[in-house]
Structures are given as structure tokens and as C-alpha cells.
Amino acid sequence: MAPKMLIIDGYALAFRAFYATAHARDVMATSKGEWTNAVYVFVNMLLKAWREQSPDYIVIALDRGKSFRHDQYPEYKANRSKIPDELRTQIGRLEQLIEAFNIPTVHCQGYEADDVIGALTVQATGQGVESIILTGDTDILQLVDEQVRVVLPRGRYGDETLYGLEEVLERYEGLTPTQLIDHKALVGDTSDNIPGLRGIGNKTAISLLQEYGTVEGIYEHLDEITSKRPRSALEGHREDALLYKDLVTIRRDVPVALDLEHAKAGNFSRGDVVSLFQELEFHSLMNRIPEGRGDGDADGIELSAQDEPEIDRPDGRASAGTPRGILGPQ
């Protein structure tokens, strides 16, 4: 059996954790009144994936400033707002959590966490390692293949789905992971402020891609499309569709290096984690802490107020602030 690496989409998971329990924010606090809902759910999802997937390696991918997409398309993510104060106050605790578990973080200036994840999966596959991606963002499903699967939370807190090739094909009516790029180019992505082609909805996009394969294939056979509405939506917008396709395509050639030795799961001091859990009053999670293999002395993680990234969140807006990872651009 091939070794496995758990790749965590750091901020996407943090926002998922926060908004999944935002209604209970005041209840999920320490006896001193410190909000902990995002931290609690984040670590709960981490420990659940750790237990169920039994990874040999773990890394966390992070956003770092604006990406090249903002240069290509100035309106990219222009609809996003800053991180809510209720979550901002928990960022420091999330940093402490990452450091306590000695999990390396990976980022690259000019690229998004999705791109970093794409590059890590390619490098992992090249080293004979399977990837399990833990995220709250369906964009990542385009990376699914024989060696890459995705864990996505769904519905109520605690529910999730593991997506392999079969699950993607089932959810998207036969579209392959790669075709999800073309699908999003056509229908748009409100969370990223990508409009898509007006008049092309989900069902129409699926039908066109089932017939012609890609955006390029659709335009090569435009004269065969007799239905008035989709043809009208497509005509004169080829360049727009190709731009949107480029914007939603996850890059896999990001200049980061995967250090498997550094990413070994369990290389932490259990005492450090227990101490932090006690401080946060996460008593119910104590017996779920994995067995540590060492004292783990990860580099410090800092929050940069001068380099605020655009961060995905479930309501389609953004936030700021990022930990400095111990694995960076190479």
C-alpha cells in the first residue's frame, strides 16, 4: 500500500470551521470568555481526518498575498471583505495549534493555496505518495485522479464526503475532474467574482461538455448548437470563456518543494498539545490526540499584517492575515 499525505487547505478549512458554528460562537468559548469555535472545529476536523486516513505525512497549504490572477483579471475576488473580528481573534490560536502539532506550512507569493496544493500533489505522486486533501472548497475537485482524493465537509457539522474519481463522476453527471474547469468557466464562480457566460446554467454546461468535451471543443462545433439561448450566450464570448477557464485552472507548477522528511505525521510532543488543549479547555478532545514521535521543534509561525492574502470563505468573501510557513518558495 502506498504511503499517504494529508494536505490541509488551511484557511478554507478555518473559514468552514468558523461559519459552521458561528451561531454558537458565544457558547463555544473558554471560561475566560475567549472565542474558540473556529479553533475547536478546525482541530476536530484535523483529528478526524488524521484518525480515518492514517496519513504518513501532513502539510498545510496557505494563501500568501494576491495572486497572478488579480493581474489577469482586476475584478477577481473583488467582492470579498475582510476577516470578521470574531475569527481574527482566533488566528493566533490556530497558529499555536499548527506549531504544537509540528505540521509544516507551505505557501508561495503570487499563488493561491489551491495552486500550492496542486503542486504538492504532483510532487507527492512523483515520489509514490497518495494525496488526501482536506478542504471546504469544491474547486479542489479538479485535482482528483487515481492518486489524489478530496475530503469535503457537507451539510451539518461533522458530515463529510470523500471524493475519488467515481464520486466526482457521480456528482457532476459524468464530467471528469478536468472538465470541472471547463464547467466553472461556463457557469462562473460567484465566490471568486467570475461571471461565466450569461445564459449558460449548470445543466446546459454539463450537456455541452458531455457532447463536446471542453470549452475549446464547444467553440469548434458552435455551428452545430441549434438551441438559441446557449448559442447566443456563446457567440462573441470565446475570449471571455477562455480567460475564465485560465482563471479557474489550478496551477501545478508552483515553485515550492515537498520535503517528506519534514512532513512526517506524528513528529510532535504530545505534552505540548495537551498543554494547549488544557488552556483552550478542549477536554473532550484529549483522548483523540495521536501518539507523538518526538519533541518537534517547528519554526515559529508569525502573522504578517503587511502582506494580507485573499482567503476563501464559504460566503464568497475574503479575509486577511497569514502564518509564515516553515516551507516556502524554493
Secondary structure, DSSP 8 states (H G I E B T S, - for coil): ---EEEEEEHHHHHHHHHHHSGGGTTTSB-TT--B-HHHHHHHHHHHHHHHHH--SEEEEE---S--HHHHH-TTTTTT-----HHHHHHHHHHHHHHHHTT--EE--TTS-HHHHHHHHHHHHHHTT-EEEEE-S-GGGGGG-BTTEEEEEE-SSTT-EEEE-HHHHHHHTTT--TTHHHHHHHHH-BGGGTB---TT--HHHHHHHHHHH-SHHHHHHTGGG---HHHHHHHTT-HHHHHHHHHHHS--S--SB---TTTTBTT-S-HHHHHHHHHHHT-GGGGGG-----S--------B-SSS------TTS------B--SB-B-
